[in-house]
């Protein structure tokens, strides 16, 4: 197994994929080409004739009109959008400015800076550029961290030549990858930055088209991540359903229900998951009821009573198994 495994760094654009809109061309409705005749005056315009050359000429002219029409409309719309963004940035206070820059980070391209220079807003340009530089720097730091996490996950499947064959030659490689993903998800390392890194590497692998093994392996990483997170949420759902059962039951039946339902006893629900859903239910109750009201106090005390009883049962069962 290779001790060092390097991943190429995709360009920043692959972390923020852009979507291009395809515009349909409709010459008859275009306001830009009204009375435009491609250089011929009305008197000089020739009468149409029916040869093949004439048909081809008309087809090419329509194509040219469509192309110019589309480019003109796109350029005009783009200028309007850039001007609107510049005006919003000018009117924003410092905190609002930073938020606007973050929300529109992909808009700060060459067209934006040229337009900003044309409108002669030097102070605004300096402020925006400073914020963009900080964002890019932080993004690179997050990318480096996420890349290290991804390399650690892929390492069991990398051979001695630092290649990524698929499927891995070692049958235990996938199991090891799955264990690492589960552990790192528990530690909170598989955040949005990690998912952006995997997605960017996957897009890069598809574009390069020379590493099918890496592409398949990255897809597997995303599948294992999704499986891990969804399974965890399913466990939370089970804990919530179990809490509903305890809530509806008479108080004298709580002990038996908790012994039969918690994993420390005869059930499948971990004590940590059960405590977590009780805490969330208390928080929701505090939000949805009037502060200091009898309703709020009674509901929260009832939930805290279940929590206290669960702690007593868990402590008793752990003492007996020790």
For each residue, the residues with C-beta under 8 A, 3 or more apart:
1: 155 156 158 159 160
2: 5 155 158 159 160 161 162
3:
4: 162
5: 2 151 154 155 158 162
6: 151 162
7: 147 150 151 154 201
8: 201 204
9: 143 147
10: 14 15 200 201 203 204
11: 14
12: 15 16 136 139
13: 16 17 18
14: 10 11 17 200 203 204
15: 10 12 139 143 196 197 199 200
16: 12 13 105 106
17: 13 14 203
18: 13 106
19:
20:
21:
22:
23: 70 73 74
24:
25: 66 67 69 70
26: 29 30
27: 30 33 62 65 66 69
28:
29: 26
30: 26 27 33 34 69 73
31: 34
32: 68 69 72 73
33: 27 30 36 65 68 69
34: 30 31
35:
36: 33 65
37: 40 41 42 45
38: 61 64 65
39:
40: 37 44 45 46
41: 37 44 45
42: 37 45
43:
44: 40 41
45: 37 40 41 42
46: 40
47:
48: 54 58
49: 54
50: 54 55
51: 54 55
52: 55 56
53: 56 57
54: 48 49 50 51 57 58
55: 50 51 52 58 59
56: 52 53 59 60
57: 53 54 60 61
58: 48 54 55 61 62
59: 55 56 62 63
60: 56 57 63 64
61: 38 57 58 64 65
62: 27 58 59 65 66
63: 59 60 66 67
64: 38 60 61 67 68
65: 27 33 36 38 61 62 68 69
66: 25 27 62 63 69 70
67: 25 63 64 70 71
68: 32 33 64 65 71 72
69: 25 27 30 32 33 65 66 72 73
70: 23 25 66 67 73 74
71: 67 68 74 75
72: 32 68 69 75 76
73: 23 30 32 69 70 76 77
74: 23 70 71 77 78
75: 71 72 78 79
76: 72 73 79 80
77: 73 74 80 81
78: 74 75 81 82 111
79: 75 76 82 83 115
80: 76 77 83 84
81: 77 78 84 85 107
82: 78 79 85 86 107 111 112 115
83: 79 80 86 87 115 119
84: 80 81 87 88
85: 81 82 88 89 100 104 107 112
86: 82 83 89 90 112 115 116 119 121 124
87: 83 84 90 91
88: 84 85 91 92 100
89: 85 86 92 97 100 101 124 128
90: 86 87 121 124
91: 87 88
92: 88 89 96 97 99 100
93: 96 97
94: 97 98
95: 98 99
96: 92 93 99 100
97: 89 92 93 94 100 101 127 128 131
98: 94 95 101 102 131
99: 92 95 96 102 103
100: 85 88 89 92 96 97 103 104
101: 89 97 98 104 105 108 128 131 132 135
102: 98 99 105 131 135
103: 99 100
104: 85 100 101 107 108
105: 16 101 102 108 132 135
106: 16 18 109
107: 81 82 85 104 112
108: 101 104 105 112 113 128 132
109: 106 112 113
110: 113 114
111: 78 82 114 115
112: 82 85 86 107 108 109 115 116
113: 108 109 110 116 117 125
114: 110 111 117 118
115: 79 82 83 86 111 112 118 119
116: 86 112 113 119 121 124 125 128
117: 113 114 120 125
118: 114 115
119: 83 86 115 116
120: 117
121: 86 90 116 124 125
122: 125 126
123: 126 127
124: 86 89 90 116 121 127 128
125: 113 116 117 121 122 128 129
126: 122 123 129 130
127: 97 123 124 130 131
128: 89 97 101 108 116 124 125 131 132
129: 125 126 132 133
130: 126 127 133 134
131: 97 98 101 102 127 128 134 135
132: 101 105 108 128 129 135 136
133: 129 130 136 137
134: 130 131 137 138
135: 101 102 105 131 132 138 139
136: 12 132 133 139 140
137: 133 134 140 141
138: 134 135 141 142
139: 12 15 135 136 142 143
140: 136 137 143 144
141: 137 138 144 145
142: 138 139 145 146 193
143: 9 15 139 140 146 147 193 196 197
144: 140 141 147 148
145: 141 142 148 149 193
146: 142 143 149 150 193 194 196 197 198
147: 7 9 143 144 150 151 197
148: 144 145 151 152
149: 145 146 152 153 184 189 190 194 197
150: 7 146 147 153 154 194 197 198 201 221
151: 5 6 7 147 148 154 155
152: 148 149 155 180 184
153: 149 150 177 180 181 184 221
154: 5 7 150 151 157 158 164 177 217 221
155: 1 2 5 151 152 158
156: 1 168 170 172 173 176 177 180
157: 154 164 165 168 170 173 174 177 217
158: 1 2 5 154 155 162 163 164
159: 1 2 162 163 164 165 169
160: 1 2
161: 2
162: 2 4 5 6 158 159
163: 158 159 213
164: 154 157 158 159 211 213 214 217
165: 157 159 168 169 213
166: 212 213 216 217
167: 174 216
168: 156 157 165 171 173 174 217
169: 159 165 173
170: 156 157 173
171: 168 174 175
172: 156 175 176
173: 156 157 168 169 170 176 177
174: 157 167 168 171 177 178 220
175: 171 172 178 179
176: 156 172 173 179 180
177: 153 154 156 157 173 174 180 181 220 221 224
178: 174 175 181 182 224 228
179: 175 176 182 183
180: 152 153 156 176 177 183 184
181: 153 177 178 184 185 190 221 224 225 228
182: 178 179 185 186 228
183: 179 180 186 187
184: 149 152 153 180 181 187 189 190
185: 181 182 188 189 190 225 228 229 232
186: 182 183
187: 183 184
188: 185 191
189: 149 184 185 194
190: 149 181 184 185 194 195 225
191: 188 194 195
192: 195 196
193: 142 143 145 146 196 197
194: 146 149 150 189 190 191 197 198
195: 190 191 192 198 199 222 225
196: 15 143 146 192 193 199 200
197: 15 143 146 147 149 150 193 194 200 201
198: 146 150 194 195 201 202 218 221 222 225
199: 15 195 196 202 203 222
200: 10 14 15 196 197 203 204
201: 7 8 10 150 197 198 204 205 214 218
202: 198 199 205 206 215 218 219 222
203: 10 14 17 199 200 206 207
204: 8 10 14 200 201 207 208
205: 201 202 208 211 214 215 218
206: 202 203 209 215
207: 203 204
208: 204 205 211
209: 206 212
210:
211: 164 205 208 214 215
212: 166 209 215 216
213: 163 164 165 166 216 217
214: 164 201 205 211 217 218
215: 202 205 206 211 212 218 219
216: 166 167 212 213 219 220
217: 154 157 164 166 168 213 214 220 221
218: 198 201 202 205 214 215 221 222
219: 202 215 216 222 223
220: 174 177 216 217 223 224
221: 150 153 154 177 181 198 217 218 224 225
222: 195 198 199 202 218 219 225 226
223: 219 220 226 227
224: 177 178 181 220 221 227 228
225: 181 185 190 195 198 221 222 228 229
226: 222 223 229 230
227: 223 224 230 231
228: 178 181 182 185 224 225 231 232
229: 185 225 226 232 233
230: 226 227 233 234
231: 227 228 234 235
232: 185 228 229 235 236
233: 229 230 236 237
234: 230 231 237 238
235: 231 232 238 239 269 270 273
236: 232 233 239 240 273 276 277
237: 233 234 240 241
238: 234 235 241 242 268 269 273
239: 235 236 242 243 269 270 273 274 276 277
240: 236 237 243 244 277
241: 237 238 244 245
242: 238 239 245 246 261 267 269 274
243: 239 240 246 247 274 277 278 281 306
244: 240 241 247 248
245: 241 242 248 249 257 261
246: 242 243 249 254 257 258 261 306
247: 243 244 302 303 306
248: 244 245
249: 245 246 253 254 257
250: 253
251: 254 305
252: 255
253: 249 250 256 257
254: 246 249 251 257 258 306 309
255: 252 258 259 309 313
256: 253 259 260
257: 245 246 249 253 254 260 261
258: 246 254 255 261 262 265 309 310 313 314
259: 255 256 262 265 266 267 313 317
260: 256 257 265 266 267
261: 242 245 246 257 258 265 266 267 268 269
262: 258 259 265 267 269 270 271 274 310 313 314 317
263: 267 268 269 270 271
264: 271 314 317 318 321
265: 258 259 260 261 262 313 317
266: 259 260 261
267: 242 259 260 261 262 263
268: 238 261 263
269: 235 238 239 242 261 262 263 273 274
270: 235 239 262 263 273 274
271: 262 263 264 274 275 310 314
272: 275 276
273: 235 236 238 239 269 270 276 277
274: 239 242 243 262 269 270 271 277 278 310
275: 271 272 278 279 307 310 311
276: 236 239 272 273 279 280
277: 236 239 240 243 273 274 280 281
278: 243 274 275 281 282 303 306 307 310
279: 275 276 282 283
280: 276 277 283 284
281: 243 277 278 284 285 303
282: 278 279 285 286 300 303 304
283: 279 280 286 287
284: 280 281 287 288
285: 281 282 288 289 296 299 300 303
286: 282 283 289 291 296 300
287: 283 284
288: 284 285
289: 285 286 293 295 296 299
290: 293 295 296
291: 286 296
292: 296 297
293: 289 290 296 297
294: 297 298
295: 289 290 298 299
296: 285 286 289 290 291 292 293 299 300
297: 292 293 294 300 301
298: 294 295 301 302
299: 285 289 295 296 302 303
300: 282 285 286 296 297 303 304
301: 297 298 304 305
302: 247 298 299 305 306
303: 247 278 281 282 285 299 300 306 307
304: 282 300 301 307 308
305: 251 301 302 308 309
306: 243 246 247 254 278 302 303 309 310
307: 275 278 303 304 310 311
308: 304 305 311 312
309: 254 255 258 305 306 312 313
310: 258 262 271 274 275 278 306 307 313 314
311: 275 307 308 314 315
312: 308 309 315 316
313: 255 258 259 262 265 309 310 316 317
314: 258 262 264 271 310 311 317 318
315: 311 312 318 319
316: 312 313 319 320
317: 259 262 264 265 313 314 320 321
318: 264 314 315 321 322
319: 315 316 322
320: 316 317
321: 264 317 318
322: 318 319
